[in-house]
Amino acid sequence: MTKHTALTRTTMIAALFVSLIGLGSCTKHTTQVVDQGFSAIYTIHSGDWKVDTYTGGTGSPLNQYATNLSVPEIDDKIVANGGVIVYLSFDGGNTYDALPEEITGITYNAIHSKGNVYIGFRTIDGSQPTLPSGDVLAKVVILDATPLD
């Protein structure tokens, strides 16, 4: 064995030893935050819709109907950092429309607050809307989220 080969082999063994010691002492710490989505379906009966006196900033009440859903899962954390999405189904849950939406001249909207989802509808032209003849399904999706830094 030549002097050069012995020196190369010794250098390689030393480098391998230093790598093993250095890399072996490293630990990786991972913090995992899992945000989740939840949903529930509510049935709104024809009699659940009430005349709403909301003025929309016009000073006079709009011809609007509304209902309020009690959703205790919407807490301060969801209001501050999460999200609430509302969908309506007029065909027994076969299809859903995301709110806000305009369907055949009627606008639907949703507003959420702690423990509550407000759903309202009115005609675009301001005339008196007719109440849905059957049950309407409301799918409420709650998204838990962590604020960005």
Residue pairs with C-beta under 8 A, 6 or more apart in sequence:
33 146
35 143
35 144
35 145
35 146
36 143
36 144
37 141
37 142
37 143
37 144
38 73
38 141
38 142
38 144
39 139
39 140
39 141
39 142
40 71
40 73
40 139
40 140
41 93
41 137
41 138
41 139
41 140
42 69
42 137
42 138
42 139
42 140
43 135
43 136
43 137
43 138
44 67
44 69
44 119
44 132
44 135
44 136
44 137
44 138
45 135
46 131
46 132
46 133
46 134
46 135
48 67
49 65
49 66
49 67
49 131
49 132
50 65
50 66
50 67
51 64
51 65
52 61
52 62
52 64
52 65
52 66
52 120
53 61
54 61
54 62
54 64
54 66
54 120
55 61
55 62
56 62
62 122
62 126
63 122
63 123
63 126
63 127
63 128
63 129
64 120
64 121
64 122
64 129
65 120
65 121
65 122
65 129
65 131
66 118
66 119
66 120
66 121
67 118
67 119
67 120
68 116
68 117
68 118
68 119
69 116
69 117
69 118
69 119
69 138
69 140
70 115
70 116
71 84
71 112
71 115
71 116
71 117
71 140
71 142
72 115
73 142
74 84
74 112
74 113
74 114
74 115
74 116
74 117
74 142
75 114
75 115
76 114
77 144
78 84
78 142
78 143
78 144
79 112
79 113
79 114
80 147
81 145
81 146
81 147
82 142
82 143
82 144
82 145
83 142
83 143
83 145
84 110
84 112
84 117
84 140
84 141
84 142
84 143
85 98
85 99
85 140
85 141
85 143
86 98
86 99
86 110
86 112
86 117
86 119
86 138
86 139
86 140
86 141
87 96
87 97
87 98
87 99
87 138
87 139
87 141
88 96
88 97
88 99
88 101
88 108
88 119
88 136
88 137
88 138
88 139
89 95
89 96
89 97
89 136
89 137
89 138
89 139
90 132
90 134
90 136
92 135
92 137
93 137
96 137
96 139
97 103
97 108
99 108
99 109
99 110
99 119
100 107
100 108
100 109
100 110
101 107
101 108
102 108
102 124
105 123
105 124
105 125
106 121
106 122
106 123
106 124
106 129
107 121
107 122
107 123
107 124
108 119
108 120
108 121
109 119
109 120
109 121
110 117
110 118
110 119
110 120
111 117
111 118
111 120
112 118
117 138
117 140
119 138
121 129
122 129
123 129
